[in-house]
Amino acid sequence: MRGALVLTVLAFAIGGCVNTPVGGTPEWAAAEGFPSLREVPAGGTSATTSVAYWNAVESDLLAARAAAEANPRAQAPTAEDDPQAFLDEARREIEATRNSHNPY
């Protein structure tokens, strides 16, 4: 309960520090050259949203995907590259070596 009260007071304190008073941009922000959010262009942003642009982006991504899938490193491991087969063979060799050094 006490922790919740402390967190609530802390949140209000941080909110009070962050809140800009009504009336404009603080002097430090104007000195740094930060843009005002009230000056966003009325027509929206300059992002390209045409269908042709996004079709070109999609075709580029599909070509990159095909190139990545054609890479030999992207292929599934073969039987000789199977990690479990490698471990089994290594265990057999270790046992054979151990048995060859055992005099009994």
Secondary structure, 3 states (H helix, E strand, C coil): CHHHHHHHHHHHHHHHHHCCCCCCCCHHHHHHCCCCHHHCCCCCCCCCCCHHHHHHHHHHHHHHHHHHHHCHHHCCCCHHHCHHHHHHHHHHHHHHHHHHCCCC
